[in-house]
Amino acid sequence: MRTFVLAAAVAWSLAAAAQPHSAGECREAGDFIRNAALSRDAGATREFFVGRLEDDLVTIRAFPPELRWFAHTSEDEAFLRTEVQEVFDAPAASELHRDAFLERCARRAERFAASGR
């Protein structure tokens, strides 16, 4: 019985983690990207901001995937990391970064949903 319960819990966790991001999650992450650009404009360096992101991702991994903010999987982490790095590597206005992120996040969610995962 224990094995069945454990297997069901693992399957449920994986199913919860294997969902495309909702529009709300994309908006929240878009705000995070905008804030990264505002931090950059206020003097935060790429190394500092990305370092803080990495620290946060380590903390987030302590929670089950279904309870995590945005970074449910390692692929989500890589996507968010790349987007933050873009803020520092190709500086633009904070709202432009946010809007571009929202487009990429929506397309990513659509591709993920279309793949049937």
PDB file as gemmi writes it, atoms N, CA and C in Angstrom:
CRYST1    1.000    1.000    1.000  90.00  90.00  90.00 P 1                      
ATOM      1  N   MET A   1       0.825  -1.192   0.000  1.00  0.00           N  
ATOM      2  CA  MET A   1       0.000   0.000   0.000  1.00  0.00           C  
ATOM      3  C   MET A   1       0.868   1.255   0.000  1.00  0.00           C  
ATOM      4  N   ARG A   2       1.936   1.228   0.815  1.00  0.00           N  
ATOM      5  CA  ARG A   2       2.834   2.385   0.863  1.00  0.00           C  
ATOM      6  C   ARG A   2       3.414   2.682  -0.512  1.00  0.00           C  
ATOM      7  N   THR A   3       3.812   1.634  -1.214  1.00  0.00           N  
ATOM      8  CA  THR A   3       4.406   1.810  -2.536  1.00  0.00           C  
ATOM      9  C   THR A   3       3.407   2.461  -3.483  1.00  0.00           C  
ATOM     10  N   PHE A   4       2.159   2.025  -3.425  1.00  0.00           N  
ATOM     11  CA  PHE A   4       1.135   2.607  -4.282  1.00  0.00           C  
ATOM     12  C   PHE A   4       0.931   4.084  -3.957  1.00  0.00           C  
ATOM     13  N   VAL A   5       0.860   4.428  -2.683  1.00  0.00           N  
ATOM     14  CA  VAL A   5       0.653   5.816  -2.269  1.00  0.00           C  
ATOM     15  C   VAL A   5       1.841   6.671  -2.704  1.00  0.00           C  
ATOM     16  N   LEU A   6       3.041   6.154  -2.502  1.00  0.00           N  
ATOM     17  CA  LEU A   6       4.239   6.891  -2.910  1.00  0.00           C  
ATOM     18  C   LEU A   6       4.263   7.083  -4.426  1.00  0.00           C  
ATOM     19  N   ALA A   7       3.935   6.028  -5.171  1.00  0.00           N  
ATOM     20  CA  ALA A   7       3.931   6.143  -6.631  1.00  0.00           C  
ATOM     21  C   ALA A   7       2.878   7.146  -7.094  1.00  0.00           C  
ATOM     22  N   ALA A   8       1.725   7.132  -6.469  1.00  0.00           N  
ATOM     23  CA  ALA A   8       0.671   8.088  -6.826  1.00  0.00           C  
ATOM     24  C   ALA A   8       1.104   9.511  -6.517  1.00  0.00           C  
ATOM     25  N   ALA A   9       1.756   9.712  -5.382  1.00  0.00           N  
ATOM     26  CA  ALA A   9       2.224  11.048  -5.011  1.00  0.00           C  
ATOM     27  C   ALA A   9       3.279  11.549  -5.987  1.00  0.00           C  
ATOM     28  N   VAL A  10       4.181  10.685  -6.369  1.00  0.00           N  
ATOM     29  CA  VAL A  10       5.223  11.068  -7.327  1.00  0.00           C  
ATOM     30  C   VAL A  10       4.591  11.397  -8.680  1.00  0.00           C  
ATOM     31  N   ALA A  11       3.670  10.563  -9.137  1.00  0.00           N  
ATOM     32  CA  ALA A  11       3.013  10.812 -10.417  1.00  0.00           C  
ATOM     33  C   ALA A  11       2.248  12.128 -10.384  1.00  0.00           C  
ATOM     34  N   TRP A  12       1.548  12.386  -9.291  1.00  0.00           N  
ATOM     35  CA  TRP A  12       0.802  13.639  -9.165  1.00  0.00           C  
ATOM     36  C   TRP A  12       1.750  14.827  -9.190  1.00  0.00           C  
ATOM     37  N   SER A  13       2.877  14.723  -8.490  1.00  0.00           N  
ATOM     38  CA  SER A  13       3.857  15.816  -8.467  1.00  0.00           C  
ATOM     39  C   SER A  13       4.414  16.074  -9.858  1.00  0.00           C  
ATOM     40  N   LEU A  14       4.735  15.008 -10.573  1.00  0.00           N  
ATOM     41  CA  LEU A  14       5.281  15.178 -11.919  1.00  0.00           C  
ATOM     42  C   LEU A  14       4.239  15.762 -12.852  1.00  0.00           C  
ATOM     43  N   ALA A  15       3.007  15.338 -12.718  1.00  0.00           N  
ATOM     44  CA  ALA A  15       1.947  15.890 -13.567  1.00  0.00           C  
ATOM     45  C   ALA A  15       1.743  17.363 -13.264  1.00  0.00           C  
ATOM     46  N   ALA A  16       1.789  17.728 -11.999  1.00  0.00           N  
ATOM     47  CA  ALA A  16       1.617  19.135 -11.629  1.00  0.00           C  
ATOM     48  C   ALA A  16       2.758  19.968 -12.161  1.00  0.00           C  
ATOM     49  N   ALA A  17       3.955  19.424 -12.154  1.00  0.00           N  
ATOM     50  CA  ALA A  17       5.122  20.166 -12.602  1.00  0.00           C  
ATOM     51  C   ALA A  17       5.180  20.253 -14.118  1.00  0.00           C  
ATOM     52  N   ALA A  18       4.540  19.320 -14.806  1.00  0.00           N  
ATOM     53  CA  ALA A  18       4.652  19.251 -16.259  1.00  0.00           C  
ATOM     54  C   ALA A  18       3.542  20.021 -16.958  1.00  0.00           C  
ATOM     55  N   GLN A  19       3.149  21.139 -16.417  1.00  0.00           N  
ATOM     56  CA  GLN A  19       2.111  21.965 -17.004  1.00  0.00           C  
ATOM     57  C   GLN A  19       2.724  23.237 -17.581  1.00  0.00           C  
ATOM     58  N   PRO A  20       2.162  23.731 -18.695  1.00  0.00           N  
ATOM     59  CA  PRO A  20       2.663  25.007 -19.205  1.00  0.00           C  
ATOM     60  C   PRO A  20       2.337  26.110 -18.211  1.00  0.00           C  
ATOM     61  N   HIS A  21       3.104  27.166 -18.260  1.00  0.00           N  
ATOM     62  CA  HIS A  21       2.852  28.285 -17.354  1.00  0.00           C  
ATOM     63  C   HIS A  21       1.533  28.966 -17.721  1.00  0.00           C  
ATOM     64  N   SER A  22       0.818  29.356 -16.704  1.00  0.00           N  
ATOM     65  CA  SER A  22      -0.431  30.078 -16.918  1.00  0.00           C  
ATOM     66  C   SER A  22      -0.109  31.518 -17.319  1.00  0.00           C  
ATOM     67  N   ALA A  23      -1.125  32.204 -17.795  1.00  0.00           N  
ATOM     68  CA  ALA A  23      -0.955  33.622 -18.135  1.00  0.00           C  
ATOM     69  C   ALA A  23      -0.543  34.401 -16.892  1.00  0.00           C  
ATOM     70  N   GLY A  24      -1.093  34.048 -15.740  1.00  0.00           N  
ATOM     71  CA  GLY A  24      -0.736  34.719 -14.491  1.00  0.00           C  
ATOM     72  C   GLY A  24       0.719  34.509 -14.120  1.00  0.00           C  
ATOM     73  N   GLU A  25       1.204  33.274 -14.287  1.00  0.00           N  
ATOM     74  CA  GLU A  25       2.613  33.003 -13.996  1.00  0.00           C  
ATOM     75  C   GLU A  25       3.516  33.777 -14.949  1.00  0.00           C  
ATOM     76  N   CYS A  26       3.137  33.837 -16.213  1.00  0.00           N  
ATOM     77  CA  CYS A  26       3.941  34.602 -17.172  1.00  0.00           C  
ATOM     78  C   CYS A  26       3.950  36.082 -16.787  1.00  0.00           C  
ATOM     79  N   ARG A  27       2.801  36.623 -16.372  1.00  0.00           N  
ATOM     80  CA  ARG A  27       2.770  38.036 -15.958  1.00  0.00           C  
ATOM     81  C   ARG A  27       3.655  38.271 -14.738  1.00  0.00           C  
ATOM     82  N   GLU A  28       3.583  37.379 -13.758  1.00  0.00           N  
ATOM     83  CA  GLU A  28       4.427  37.531 -12.570  1.00  0.00           C  
ATOM     84  C   GLU A  28       5.907  37.453 -12.931  1.00  0.00           C  
ATOM     85  N   ALA A  29       6.259  36.507 -13.784  1.00  0.00           N  
ATOM     86  CA  ALA A  29       7.653  36.393 -14.211  1.00  0.00           C  
ATOM     87  C   ALA A  29       8.046  37.596 -15.062  1.00  0.00           C  
ATOM     88  N   GLY A  30       7.105  38.118 -15.847  1.00  0.00           N  
ATOM     89  CA  GLY A  30       7.364  39.335 -16.623  1.00  0.00           C  
ATOM     90  C   GLY A  30       7.676  40.510 -15.710  1.00  0.00           C  
ATOM     91  N   ASP A  31       6.961  40.591 -14.598  1.00  0.00           N  
ATOM     92  CA  ASP A  31       7.252  41.639 -13.617  1.00  0.00           C  
ATOM     93  C   ASP A  31       8.646  41.448 -13.027  1.00  0.00           C  
ATOM     94  N   PHE A  32       9.027  40.192 -12.815  1.00  0.00           N  
ATOM     95  CA  PHE A  32      10.365  39.890 -12.310  1.00  0.00           C  
ATOM     96  C   PHE A  32      11.427  40.361 -13.310  1.00  0.00           C  
ATOM     97  N   ILE A  33      11.188  40.112 -14.587  1.00  0.00           N  
ATOM     98  CA  ILE A  33      12.123  40.537 -15.628  1.00  0.00           C  
ATOM     99  C   ILE A  33      12.187  42.068 -15.681  1.00  0.00           C  
ATOM    100  N   ARG A  34      11.026  42.724 -15.608  1.00  0.00           N  
ATOM    101  CA  ARG A  34      11.017  44.191 -15.562  1.00  0.00           C  
ATOM    102  C   ARG A  34      11.819  44.693 -14.371  1.00  0.00           C  
ATOM    103  N   ASN A  35      11.645  44.057 -13.209  1.00  0.00           N  
ATOM    104  CA  ASN A  35      12.387  44.472 -12.022  1.00  0.00           C  
ATOM    105  C   ASN A  35      13.885  44.217 -12.164  1.00  0.00           C  
ATOM    106  N   ALA A  36      14.247  43.176 -12.907  1.00  0.00           N  
ATOM    107  CA  ALA A  36      15.673  42.950 -13.179  1.00  0.00           C  
ATOM    108  C   ALA A  36      16.236  44.129 -13.966  1.00  0.00           C  
ATOM    109  N   ALA A  37      15.483  44.597 -14.956  1.00  0.00           N  
ATOM    110  CA  ALA A  37      15.939  45.747 -15.749  1.00  0.00           C  
ATOM    111  C   ALA A  37      16.000  47.007 -14.896  1.00  0.00           C  
ATOM    112  N   LEU A  38      15.028  47.191 -14.014  1.00  0.00           N  
ATOM    113  CA  LEU A  38      15.068  48.354 -13.124  1.00  0.00           C  
ATOM    114  C   LEU A  38      16.254  48.269 -12.169  1.00  0.00           C  
ATOM    115  N   SER A  39      16.560  47.066 -11.704  1.00  0.00           N  
ATOM    116  CA  SER A  39      17.732  46.880 -10.838  1.00  0.00           C  
ATOM    117  C   SER A  39      19.015  47.188 -11.597  1.00  0.00           C  
ATOM    118  N   ARG A  40      19.068  46.730 -12.844  1.00  0.00           N  
ATOM    119  CA  ARG A  40      20.219  47.036 -13.708  1.00  0.00           C  
ATOM    120  C   ARG A  40      20.379  48.544 -13.850  1.00  0.00           C  
ATOM    121  N   ASP A  41      19.272  49.232 -14.094  1.00  0.00           N  
ATOM    122  CA  ASP A  41      19.314  50.682 -14.268  1.00  0.00           C  
ATOM    123  C   ASP A  41      19.736  51.393 -12.980  1.00  0.00           C  
ATOM    124  N   ALA A  42      19.467  50.759 -11.850  1.00  0.00           N  
ATOM    125  CA  ALA A  42      19.836  51.337 -10.552  1.00  0.00           C  
ATOM    126  C   ALA A  42      21.255  50.967 -10.143  1.00  0.00           C  
ATOM    127  N   GLY A  43      21.963  50.208 -10.991  1.00  0.00           N  
ATOM    128  CA  GLY A  43      23.361  49.915 -10.724  1.00  0.00           C  
ATOM    129  C   GLY A  43      23.699  48.470 -10.393  1.00  0.00           C  
ATOM    130  N   ALA A  44      22.703  47.591 -10.332  1.00  0.00           N  
ATOM    131  CA  ALA A  44      23.006  46.181 -10.065  1.00  0.00           C  
ATOM    132  C   ALA A  44      23.786  45.612 -11.249  1.00  0.00           C  
ATOM    133  N   THR A  45      24.796  44.839 -10.960  1.00  0.00           N  
ATOM    134  CA  THR A  45      25.577  44.205 -12.023  1.00  0.00           C  
ATOM    135  C   THR A  45      24.935  42.883 -12.418  1.00  0.00           C  
ATOM    136  N   ARG A  46      25.301  42.418 -13.606  1.00  0.00           N  
ATOM    137  CA  ARG A  46      24.837  41.113 -14.092  1.00  0.00           C  
ATOM    138  C   ARG A  46      25.213  40.026 -13.102  1.00  0.00           C  
ATOM    139  N   GLU A  47      26.474  40.043 -12.660  1.00  0.00           N  
ATOM    140  CA  GLU A  47      26.970  39.012 -11.743  1.00  0.00           C  
ATOM    141  C   GLU A  47      26.173  39.004 -10.442  1.00  0.00           C  
ATOM    142  N   PHE A  48      25.887  40.191  -9.910  1.00  0.00           N  
ATOM    143  CA  PHE A  48      25.139  40.270  -8.663  1.00  0.00           C  
ATOM    144  C   PHE A  48      23.727  39.718  -8.847  1.00  0.00           C  
ATOM    145  N   PHE A  49      23.021  40.184  -9.884  1.00  0.00           N  
ATOM    146  CA  PHE A  49      21.630  39.794 -10.053  1.00  0.00           C  
ATOM    147  C   PHE A  49      21.503  38.313 -10.380  1.00  0.00           C  
ATOM    148  N   VAL A  50      22.346  37.824 -11.287  1.00  0.00           N  
ATOM    149  CA  VAL A  50      22.292  36.407 -11.647  1.00  0.00           C  
ATOM    150  C   VAL A  50      22.682  35.554 -10.435  1.00  0.00           C  
ATOM    151  N   GLY A  51      23.638  36.026  -9.649  1.00  0.00           N  
ATOM    152  CA  GLY A  51      24.015  35.305  -8.427  1.00  0.00           C  
ATOM    153  C   GLY A  51      22.859  35.191  -7.455  1.00  0.00           C  
ATOM    154  N   ARG A  52      22.114  36.271  -7.294  1.00  0.00           N  
ATOM    155  CA  ARG A  52      20.931  36.237  -6.412  1.00  0.00           C  
ATOM    156  C   ARG A  52      19.875  35.292  -6.971  1.00  0.00           C  
ATOM    157  N   LEU A  53      19.691  35.312  -8.290  1.00  0.00           N  
ATOM    158  CA  LEU A  53      18.744  34.400  -8.917  1.00  0.00           C  
ATOM    159  C   LEU A  53      19.138  32.953  -8.627  1.00  0.00           C  
ATOM    160  N   GLU A  54      20.420  32.644  -8.806  1.00  0.00           N  
ATOM    161  CA  GLU A  54      20.883  31.275  -8.542  1.00  0.00           C  
ATOM    162  C   GLU A  54      20.619  30.879  -7.087  1.00  0.00           C  
ATOM    163  N   ASP A  55      20.886  31.793  -6.149  1.00  0.00           N  
ATOM    164  CA  ASP A  55      20.596  31.526  -4.737  1.00  0.00           C  
ATOM    165  C   ASP A  55      19.105  31.250  -4.540  1.00  0.00           C  
ATOM    166  N   ASP A  56      18.272  32.057  -5.182  1.00  0.00           N  
ATOM    167  CA  ASP A  56      16.818  31.874  -5.064  1.00  0.00           C  
ATOM    168  C   ASP A  56      16.377  30.535  -5.657  1.00  0.00           C  
ATOM    169  N   LEU A  57      16.971  30.155  -6.780  1.00  0.00           N  
ATOM    170  CA  LEU A  57      16.604  28.881  -7.393  1.00  0.00           C  
ATOM    171  C   LEU A  57      16.968  27.708  -6.493  1.00  0.00           C  
ATOM    172  N   VAL A  58      18.096  27.805  -5.805  1.00  0.00           N  
ATOM    173  CA  VAL A  58      18.469  26.753  -4.850  1.00  0.00           C  
ATOM    174  C   VAL A  58      17.404  26.646  -3.760  1.00  0.00           C  
ATOM    175  N   THR A  59      16.966  27.776  -3.264  1.00  0.00           N  
ATOM    176  CA  THR A  59      15.932  27.784  -2.225  1.00  0.00           C  
ATOM    177  C   THR A  59      14.624  27.219  -2.759  1.00  0.00           C  
ATOM    178  N   ILE A  60      14.241  27.618  -3.960  1.00  0.00           N  
ATOM    179  CA  ILE A  60      12.986  27.163  -4.565  1.00  0.00           C  
ATOM    180  C   ILE A  60      12.982  25.650  -4.733  1.00  0.00           C  
ATOM    181  N   ARG A  61      14.137  25.068  -5.061  1.00  0.00           N  
ATOM    182  CA  ARG A  61      14.219  23.607  -5.258  1.00  0.00           C  
ATOM    183  C   ARG A  61      13.894  22.827  -3.988  1.00  0.00           C  
ATOM    184  N   ALA A  62      13.925  23.474  -2.837  1.00  0.00           N  
ATOM    185  CA  ALA A  62      13.601  22.793  -1.582  1.00  0.00           C  
ATOM    186  C   ALA A  62      12.109  22.474  -1.492  1.00  0.00           C  
ATOM    187  N   PHE A  63      11.303  23.087  -2.342  1.00  0.00           N  
ATOM    188  CA  PHE A  63       9.859  22.881  -2.326  1.00  0.00           C  
ATOM    189  C   PHE A  63       9.460  21.897  -3.423  1.00  0.00           C  
ATOM    190  N   PRO A  64       8.369  21.181  -3.232  1.00  0.00           N  
ATOM    191  CA  PRO A  64       7.888  20.298  -4.306  1.00  0.00           C  
ATOM    192  C   PRO A  64       7.569  21.129  -5.547  1.00  0.00           C  
ATOM    193  N   PRO A  65       7.759  20.570  -6.732  1.00  0.00           N  
ATOM    194  CA  PRO A  65       7.554  21.335  -7.976  1.00  0.00           C  
ATOM    195  C   PRO A  65       6.213  22.061  -8.047  1.00  0.00           C  
ATOM    196  N   GLU A  66       5.152  21.448  -7.562  1.00  0.00           N  
ATOM    197  CA  GLU A  66       3.832  22.080  -7.672  1.00  0.00           C  
ATOM    198  C   GLU A  66       3.686  23.302  -6.772  1.00  0.00           C  
ATOM    199  N   LEU A  67       4.601  23.490  -5.823  1.00  0.00           N  
ATOM    200  CA  LEU A  67       4.550  24.649  -4.929  1.00  0.00           C  
ATOM    201  C   LEU A  67       5.552  25.735  -5.300  1.00  0.00           C  
ATOM    202  N   ARG A  68       6.322  25.501  -6.335  1.00  0.00           N  
ATOM    203  CA  ARG A  68       7.356  26.459  -6.726  1.00  0.00           C  
ATOM    204  C   ARG A  68       6.772  27.592  -7.557  1.00  0.00           C  
ATOM    205  N   TRP A  69       7.419  28.751  -7.452  1.00  0.00           N  
ATOM    206  CA  TRP A  69       7.052  29.879  -8.304  1.00  0.00           C  
ATOM    207  C   TRP A  69       7.812  29.756  -9.611  1.00  0.00           C  
ATOM    208  N   PHE A  70       7.144  29.647 -10.688  1.00  0.00           N  
ATOM    209  CA  PHE A  70       7.631  29.644 -12.061  1.00  0.00           C  
ATOM    210  C   PHE A  70       8.630  28.531 -12.371  1.00  0.00           C  
ATOM    211  N   ALA A  71       9.667  28.370 -11.578  1.00  0.00           N  
ATOM    212  CA  ALA A  71      10.736  27.404 -11.869  1.00  0.00           C  
ATOM    213  C   ALA A  71      10.352  26.009 -11.373  1.00  0.00           C  
ATOM    214  N   HIS A  72       9.388  25.397 -12.040  1.00  0.00           N  
ATOM    215  CA  HIS A  72       8.928  24.073 -11.650  1.00  0.00           C  
ATOM    216  C   HIS A  72       9.925  22.996 -12.059  1.00  0.00           C  
ATOM    217  N   THR A  73      10.629  23.217 -13.154  1.00  0.00           N  
ATOM    218  CA  THR A  73      11.562  22.231 -13.702  1.00  0.00           C  
ATOM    219  C   THR A  73      12.902  22.905 -14.003  1.00  0.00           C  
ATOM    220  N   SER A  74      13.884  22.087 -14.310  1.00  0.00           N  
ATOM    221  CA  SER A  74      15.193  22.644 -14.677  1.00  0.00           C  
ATOM    222  C   SER A  74      15.087  23.437 -15.983  1.00  0.00           C  
ATOM    223  N   GLU A  75      14.172  23.032 -16.876  1.00  0.00           N  
ATOM    224  CA  GLU A  75      13.967  23.777 -18.116  1.00  0.00           C  
ATOM    225  C   GLU A  75      13.394  25.162 -17.828  1.00  0.00           C  
ATOM    226  N   ASP A  76      12.489  25.234 -16.857  1.00  0.00           N  
ATOM    227  CA  ASP A  76      11.946  26.537 -16.449  1.00  0.00           C  
ATOM    228  C   ASP A  76      13.052  27.414 -15.872  1.00  0.00           C  
ATOM    229  N   GLU A  77      13.917  26.809 -15.063  1.00  0.00           N  
ATOM    230  CA  GLU A  77      15.038  27.564 -14.494  1.00  0.00           C  
ATOM    231  C   GLU A  77      15.923  28.113 -15.598  1.00  0.00           C  
ATOM    232  N   ALA A  78      16.244  27.279 -16.574  1.00  0.00           N  
ATOM    233  CA  ALA A  78      17.111  27.714 -17.678  1.00  0.00           C  
ATOM    234  C   ALA A  78      16.456  28.842 -18.472  1.00  0.00           C  
ATOM    235  N   PHE A  79      15.157  28.745 -18.704  1.00  0.00           N  
ATOM    236  CA  PHE A  79      14.427  29.788 -19.422  1.00  0.00           C  
ATOM    237  C   PHE A  79      14.497  31.105 -18.658  1.00  0.00           C  
ATOM    238  N   LEU A  80      14.209  31.063 -17.373  1.00  0.00           N  
ATOM    239  CA  LEU A  80      14.236  32.276 -16.557  1.00  0.00           C  
ATOM    240  C   LEU A  80      15.655  32.848 -16.475  1.00  0.00           C  
ATOM    241  N   ARG A  81      16.639  31.997 -16.311  1.00  0.00           N  
ATOM    242  CA  ARG A  81      18.040  32.441 -16.242  1.00  0.00           C  
ATOM    243  C   ARG A  81      18.446  33.142 -17.536  1.00  0.00           C  
ATOM    244  N   THR A  82      18.099  32.560 -18.667  1.00  0.00           N  
ATOM    245  CA  THR A  82      18.426  33.151 -19.970  1.00  0.00           C  
ATOM    246  C   THR A  82      17.768  34.513 -20.125  1.00  0.00           C  
ATOM    247  N   GLU A  83      16.517  34.608 -19.697  1.00  0.00           N  
ATOM    248  CA  GLU A  83      15.799  35.875 -19.801  1.00  0.00           C  
ATOM    249  C   GLU A  83      16.432  36.954 -18.925  1.00  0.00           C  
ATOM    250  N   VAL A  84      16.853  36.596 -17.730  1.00  0.00           N  
ATOM    251  CA  VAL A  84      17.522  37.565 -16.847  1.00  0.00           C  
ATOM    252  C   VAL A  84      18.854  37.990 -17.461  1.00  0.00           C  
ATOM    253  N   GLN A  85      19.602  37.052 -17.984  1.00  0.00           N  
ATOM    254  CA  GLN A  85      20.885  37.389 -18.599  1.00  0.00           C  
ATOM    255  C   GLN A  85      20.683  38.334 -19.779  1.00  0.00           C  
ATOM    256  N   GLU A  86      19.615  38.140 -20.525  1.00  0.00           N  
ATOM    257  CA  GLU A  86      19.312  39.012 -21.664  1.00  0.00           C  
ATOM    258  C   GLU A  86      19.116  40.462 -21.220  1.00  0.00           C  
ATOM    259  N   VAL A  87      18.528  40.649 -20.052  1.00  0.00           N  
ATOM    260  CA  VAL A  87      18.320  42.001 -19.509  1.00  0.00           C  
ATOM    261  C   VAL A  87      19.655  42.736 -19.394  1.00  0.00           C  
ATOM    262  N   PHE A  88      20.680  42.006 -18.985  1.00  0.00           N  
ATOM    263  CA  PHE A  88      21.988  42.631 -18.781  1.00  0.00           C  
ATOM    264  C   PHE A  88      22.840  42.619 -20.052  1.00  0.00           C  
ATOM    265  N   ASP A  89      22.644  41.627 -20.905  1.00  0.00           N  
ATOM    266  CA  ASP A  89      23.460  41.513 -22.113  1.00  0.00           C  
ATOM    267  C   ASP A  89      22.972  42.403 -23.251  1.00  0.00           C  
ATOM    268  N   ALA A  90      21.683  42.709 -23.269  1.00  0.00           N  
ATOM    269  CA  ALA A  90      21.098  43.554 -24.315  1.00  0.00           C  
ATOM    270  C   ALA A  90      20.173  44.571 -23.660  1.00  0.00           C  
ATOM    271  N   PRO A  91      20.750  45.555 -22.958  1.00  0.00           N  
ATOM    272  CA  PRO A  91      19.930  46.513 -22.202  1.00  0.00           C  
ATOM    273  C   PRO A  91      18.892  47.221 -23.070  1.00  0.00           C  
ATOM    274  N   ALA A  92      17.695  47.321 -22.507  1.00  0.00           N  
ATOM    275  CA  ALA A  92      16.587  48.056 -23.126  1.00  0.00           C  
ATOM    276  C   ALA A  92      15.721  48.563 -21.978  1.00  0.00           C  
ATOM    277  N   ALA A  93      14.694  49.292 -22.317  1.00  0.00           N  
ATOM    278  CA  ALA A  93      13.774  49.791 -21.297  1.00  0.00           C  
ATOM    279  C   ALA A  93      13.108  48.611 -20.585  1.00  0.00           C  
ATOM    280  N   SER A  94      12.835  48.800 -19.311  1.00  0.00           N  
ATOM    281  CA  SER A  94      12.281  47.714 -18.499  1.00  0.00           C  
ATOM    282  C   SER A  94      10.973  47.169 -19.076  1.00  0.00           C  
ATOM    283  N   GLU A  95      10.109  48.039 -19.575  1.00  0.00           N  
ATOM    284  CA  GLU A  95       8.829  47.581 -20.132  1.00  0.00           C  
ATOM    285  C   GLU A  95       9.030  46.792 -21.419  1.00  0.00           C  
ATOM    286  N   LEU A  96      10.049  47.156 -22.203  1.00  0.00           N  
ATOM    287  CA  LEU A  96      10.342  46.391 -23.421  1.00  0.00           C  
ATOM    288  C   LEU A  96      10.796  44.980 -23.071  1.00  0.00           C  
ATOM    289  N   HIS A  97      11.645  44.869 -22.045  1.00  0.00           N  
ATOM    290  CA  HIS A  97      12.071  43.532 -21.601  1.00  0.00           C  
ATOM    291  C   HIS A  97      10.870  42.722 -21.129  1.00  0.00           C  
ATOM    292  N   ARG A  98      10.002  43.355 -20.346  1.00  0.00           N  
ATOM    293  CA  ARG A  98       8.821  42.664 -19.843  1.00  0.00           C  
ATOM    294  C   ARG A  98       7.932  42.205 -20.989  1.00  0.00           C  
ATOM    295  N   ASP A  99       7.644  43.081 -21.935  1.00  0.00           N  
ATOM    296  CA  ASP A  99       6.766  42.737 -23.048  1.00  0.00           C  
ATOM    297  C   ASP A  99       7.347  41.608 -23.903  1.00  0.00           C  
ATOM    298  N   ALA A 100       8.646  41.674 -24.172  1.00  0.00           N  
ATOM    299  CA  ALA A 100       9.300  40.622 -24.960  1.00  0.00           C  
ATOM    300  C   ALA A 100       9.259  39.293 -24.210  1.00  0.00           C  
ATOM    301  N   PHE A 101       9.475  39.355 -22.908  1.00  0.00           N  
ATOM    302  CA  PHE A 101       9.399  38.140 -22.103  1.00  0.00           C  
ATOM    303  C   PHE A 101       7.995  37.534 -22.172  1.00  0.00           C  
ATOM    304  N   LEU A 102       6.974  38.382 -22.031  1.00  0.00           N  
ATOM    305  CA  LEU A 102       5.595  37.884 -22.055  1.00  0.00           C  
ATOM    306  C   LEU A 102       5.290  37.156 -23.361  1.00  0.00           C  
ATOM    307  N   GLU A 103       5.775  37.690 -24.473  1.00  0.00           N  
ATOM    308  CA  GLU A 103       5.586  37.024 -25.768  1.00  0.00           C  
ATOM    309  C   GLU A 103       6.271  35.671 -25.791  1.00  0.00           C  
ATOM    310  N   ARG A 104       7.524  35.626 -25.336  1.00  0.00           N  
ATOM    311  CA  ARG A 104       8.272  34.361 -25.345  1.00  0.00           C  
ATOM    312  C   ARG A 104       7.663  33.355 -24.376  1.00  0.00           C  
ATOM    313  N   CYS A 105       7.205  33.822 -23.237  1.00  0.00           N  
ATOM    314  CA  CYS A 105       6.590  32.935 -22.249  1.00  0.00           C  
ATOM    315  C   CYS A 105       5.297  32.336 -22.805  1.00  0.00           C  
ATOM    316  N   ALA A 106       4.481  33.151 -23.446  1.00  0.00           N  
ATOM    317  CA  ALA A 106       3.230  32.662 -24.031  1.00  0.00           C  
ATOM    318  C   ALA A 106       3.508  31.653 -25.147  1.00  0.00           C  
ATOM    319  N   ARG A 107       4.476  31.957 -26.020  1.00  0.00           N  
ATOM    320  CA  ARG A 107       4.823  31.013 -27.098  1.00  0.00           C  
ATOM    321  C   ARG A 107       5.348  29.710 -26.527  1.00  0.00           C  
ATOM    322  N   ARG A 108       6.155  29.803 -25.476  1.00  0.00           N  
ATOM    323  CA  ARG A 108       6.705  28.606 -24.826  1.00  0.00           C  
ATOM    324  C   ARG A 108       5.573  27.766 -24.238  1.00  0.00           C  
ATOM    325  N   ALA A 109       4.627  28.400 -23.581  1.00  0.00           N  
ATOM    326  CA  ALA A 109       3.486  27.677 -23.004  1.00  0.00           C  
ATOM    327  C   ALA A 109       2.653  27.017 -24.107  1.00  0.00           C  
ATOM    328  N   GLU A 110       2.471  27.706 -25.229  1.00  0.00           N  
ATOM    329  CA  GLU A 110       1.717  27.134 -26.346  1.00  0.00           C  
ATOM    330  C   GLU A 110       2.432  25.914 -26.927  1.00  0.00           C  
ATOM    331  N   ARG A 111       3.755  26.025 -27.106  1.00  0.00           N  
ATOM    332  CA  ARG A 111       4.526  24.882 -27.627  1.00  0.00           C  
ATOM    333  C   ARG A 111       4.444  23.705 -26.663  1.00  0.00           C  
ATOM    334  N   PHE A 112       4.551  23.996 -25.387  1.00  0.00           N  
ATOM    335  CA  PHE A 112       4.502  22.955 -24.380  1.00  0.00           C  
ATOM    336  C   PHE A 112       3.146  22.270 -24.396  1.00  0.00           C  
ATOM    337  N   ALA A 113       2.075  23.041 -24.474  1.00  0.00           N  
ATOM    338  CA  ALA A 113       0.722  22.478 -24.510  1.00  0.00           C  
ATOM    339  C   ALA A 113       0.504  21.667 -25.785  1.00  0.00           C  
ATOM    340  N   ALA A 114       1.019  22.159 -26.905  1.00  0.00           N  
ATOM    341  CA  ALA A 114       0.852  21.473 -28.186  1.00  0.00           C  
ATOM    342  C   ALA A 114       1.601  20.151 -28.230  1.00  0.00           C  
ATOM    343  N   SER A 115       2.678  20.057 -27.450  1.00  0.00           N  
ATOM    344  CA  SER A 115       3.467  18.824 -27.450  1.00  0.00           C  
ATOM    345  C   SER A 115       2.766  17.705 -26.696  1.00  0.00           C  
ATOM    346  N   GLY A 116       1.691  18.052 -25.977  1.00  0.00           N  
ATOM    347  CA  GLY A 116       0.933  17.039 -25.261  1.00  0.00           C  
ATOM    348  C   GLY A 116       1.523  16.628 -23.932  1.00  0.00           C  
ATOM    349  N   ARG A 117       2.513  17.383 -23.455  1.00  0.00           N  
ATOM    350  CA  ARG A 117       3.119  17.034 -22.162  1.00  0.00           C  
ATOM    351  C   ARG A 117       2.289  17.570 -21.054  1.00  0.00           C  
TER     352      ARG A 117                                                      
END                                                                             
